[in-house]
């Protein structure tokens, strides 16, 4: 029995670890049932982790049950229905809304369908990167307590575009999820993007010396993924030169989020690492693919100097013997450079 009390990042990661420890993905004899009677809270990251877990159980043909929500009068249940979470779980037929004043509901994008749609519209995948990041930013900044200037908007779009681009560059995923939640009281936002692909351990390059005596771990792969200039092994062959992978995307995004006094989390395989200005938290988990969570303090975005962030990343890359030349896409903001502090 799995009692879902809070669909939050840390709680749902612990749930994935529990499922792995109890061998639920290989032992179909144990009765697996999820209960929502005590559900108190839903965040985008937690909801996406749960939906991805159910996808995985279905893919592996593992039997499971979900408690009916029909007679559960809880605010979190109502909120989950409003966002369509319980409809995706086939527990509700109530009307749902893919977007609300302060949220974009967890959304599943099937890549085969996306590429068909882009082909019909004669659009490139690079245009899609810009469109989806602009959509999220428009939703978030529209209802902030302060008026965001163009520099803030461009920086936020850059961060999102780099995370989305990473999915198509490396993950080999059949689909991915994204969602966001704005918290007006603190002018902060949580944005989550998760794929169900091959994971960082199978894409991040390791030197032969690193693999000589032991196999690399998921934790090591996560740490390598945020080293600037260390390019992952795979890359879509159709990318124009400006978008060729250079290994700077996640490194820059992490730095930007941290400089807003925010939180940046990566989960892949058996590990999740959460970074903030105070340090890092390492926890066990069991996820298929890679999940990126950004909790950004939007009030501080206008304090981030992009040129300084980029130069800092370049210096780290060179000091570690990696490329000091980010791709054009990893350097550009959609219009002018971010305003420098006086």
N, C-alpha and C positions, 0 to 999 in steps of 0.2 A: 504494500500500500504506500502510495506517495501522496502526502498531504501538501498541496500547494498553498502556502500562506502568503508569500510575497513573491510576485514575479519581478524580482530585481536581479541585477547582474550577478552579484556574489551568491545569492541563494540558488539561482538556476544553474550556475556553474557547479555548485555543490551537488545539485540533483544529478547532473550528468556524471559526476564522479561516482555517486552512489549506484547509478544504473550499471556502470562499468564494473564496479567492485562486486555487485551482486550477480554479474554475468547475465543480465537480462537480454543482451543482444545475441547470446548463444544458447541460453537455456529457455526453451519455450514451455517448460513444465510449470514454472512458477507463475502464479497469478499476478499480473501487473495491472494495477488500477490507480488512476489519478483522481484525487478528490479536491473539490473547490469550496467546500462548506466553510472554510476559515480564510478564504482569500481576502486579503486586506488592501493590496496595492499592486499596481501594474506599471512598469516602466517599459519603454521600447525595447531595451536590451533583453530584459527578462522575457518579454513576450516572444521575441524573435528566437531566443534560445529554446523556448518551449516548443514553438512551432517547428523549428528545425529538428528537434528531438523526435517529435511525432512523425515528421517526414522520414527520419531514419528508421524508426520502428516499422513503418509501412514498407519501406524499401527492403528491409531485411525480413519482411513477413513475420514479424514478432507479434503475437496476439496481445492486445491490451484493451482496457476499458476506461472510459471517461465518465465520471459522475455526472448525472443529469443536473443542469442548472435551473430547471423549470421552476422549482419552488425555493430557490435561493435568493432571498431579498438582501443583497449586499451591494453597496455602492461600487465596489470593484467589479462585480459581475456586470452591473449595468454599464459601467465604463467600457469593459471588455466587449460587450455587445455593440455599443456605439461605434467602436473602432473595428468591429467585424472579426475580432479574434475568435470568439466562440462560434461564429458562422464558419470560419475556416476549419474549425474542429468538428463541424457538423453537429453542434449542440444547440444551435439557435437558428431561427429563420427570421428573426427580427430585422427591421431596417437598420442598416449601418451606414456610416459615412467615412469614406476613405480619407477625408481631411476635415479637421475642425479648426476652431479659432487658433488653438495652440498646438496642434499636433498633425502629423502625417501618420496614418495608421500603418502598422506593419504590412508591407507590400511585397508580394512575391513576383519576381521578374524571371520568366523562362527565356533563356537566351535564344533558343531556336525561334520562338515566336517574335522576340525582339528583332532579330536579324531579318526575318521575313517582313516585318513592319517597316524597318528602315529601308529595305530594298524597294518596297512598294512606294515609299515616299522619296526615294532617291537621296537618302541622307547617309552620311558616313557615321561610323561609331564615335568619332571624335566630336561630332555635333551632339550626339546623345550625352556624352560626358558633360558637356557644357549645359545642356538642357536640364538634366536631372539635378545637377548641383545648383543651378539657378532656381529651379522649382523649390528646393528645400530652403534655400536662403531667402527667397521671397516670402515664403510662408513664415519663417522665423522672424525676420526683421520687420515684417508688416505690423506686428502688434507689440513691439518693444516700447518701453516707457520713454526712450530717447530716440532721436532721429539719427539713424545710422548714415554716415556719409559714404561716398562712393568707395573710398579706400577700405573701409570696414567691409563693405559688401564684397569687394573684389577679393580681399584676403580670405574671407569665409568661403567664397565659391572656389577659390584655389584649393583650399584644404580638402573640400569635399570631392572636387574633381580628381585629385590625386589618389584618393582612396578608391573611388569607383574605377579609375583607370587601372589600378593594381589588380582588380578582379579579372579584367579582360586580358591583362598582360600575362598572368601567371597561373590562375587557379584551376583552369580546365573544369569549371563547374557547369552543371546543366541549368542551374538557376541560382538566384541570390535574393536576399531580403534587404529592405531598408525601411527606416522609420525614424521619426523625430518627435520630441516633446519639448515645448518651450515652458519655462518656469518664470512667469513675469515678475514675481515677487523678488527674485534674485537676478533678473536679466541674464539667465543662463539657459543653455539648451543641451539636450542629449541627442546625439545623432548616432545611429547604429547602422552598419552595413556588414552583412554576413554572407559568405558563400558556403557551399557544401562540396568544394572541390578537393584537390589532392593534398592541400595543406602546405605550410611553409617548409616543413622538413623535406618535402619532395621537390621544392623549387629553389630554395636558397642554396647557393654553392658553398661547398666545404673543400678546403685544401686536402690533398692526400695525406698530409701529416696529421690532420685532424681526424681522419677516419682510419688511421693505421692500426691503432691499438683498441679502439672502441667505436661504437656507432654513435653518431651525433644524436642529441636529444631535441625534443620539441622546444625546450627552454633555450638551448643554444641557437636553434633556428630563429626563434623570435628575436633574440638579441642581435643576430646577424641582419635580420630584415630591417632594422632601424639604423644600421651603419650606413652613412652616406657614401655613395660611389660604389657600393658592392652590388652589382647587378645580378638579379635572379636569372636562373638558367633559361627559362622559357620566355618567349616574347612573340606576340602575334605578328606574323610575317607581313600583314597588310598595313601595318602602321606607317604613316608618313614619317619622314625623317625627324620632324619636330617632336614626334611622340615616341621615338625609339626609347626603350627603357635604359635608364642610366643609374638606377638604384638610389635616387634622391627623394622619391615621393613620400614614403612613410617617414623617413628621417626628418624631412621638413615639416610635415604635418605634426609629428610629435612635438617638435620644438615650438611650433606656433601655439598649439593647445596649452602646453606647459607655461608659456609666457603670458597667457591670459589668466594664470592661476587656475587652470582647468585640470581635467583628468583624462588620460589617454590609456586605453586598455587594448591589448591584443590577446586573443585566445586562438590556439591552433593545436590540434591533437590533444595531448595530455597535460598541457600547461596553459595558464593564463598569467600575464604580467600586467599590472596596473602601475602607471607612472604618474607622478605629480611632482611639484617643486620640492616636496619633502623626501622623496625617494621612490621606492617601488615596493609593491606587494606581489609575491609569487604564490600561486595557488595551483593545486591539482584540479584537473577537469577531464572531460572526455568529449570533445566536439569533432565533428567531421568538417574539414575545411578550415576556414579562418574567419574570425569575427573581429571587427574593429569598432570600438566604442569611443566616442569623443564627448566629453562634458566640458563645454566651452563657456567661460565667463564673458559674455558678449560686451559688457561694459568696458572690458580691458582690451578688446581687439584693436581699438584705435591706438593703443600704446605699443603695439608690436611693430618693430621696424623690419620689414621683410628683407631688405638688403643686408642688414646685420645678421639675420637668421641664415640667409643663404651663404654669406661669407664664413660664418661659423661652421656651417656644415661642410663647406669646401675645405677648410683648414683641417677638420677632423679626417675627412676622406684622404687628403694628401698625407697626413701624419701616419695613417695606417696603410699607406701604399695602394690606395684605390683611386678611382677616377676623380679628378678635380673638375670635371666638365659635366654639369647636369644637362639633361636634354632641354631644348627650348621650352617644352611644355612644363618642365619642372622649375623654370625660372620666371615664366610669364604670369602676369595678372591680366585680366581681360582688357583693361585699358592702361592707364598710366601706373607707374610704380607706386607702391604704398608710400604715403606721406611720411617723411622723416621727422623725428622729434626735433624741436628747436633747442 
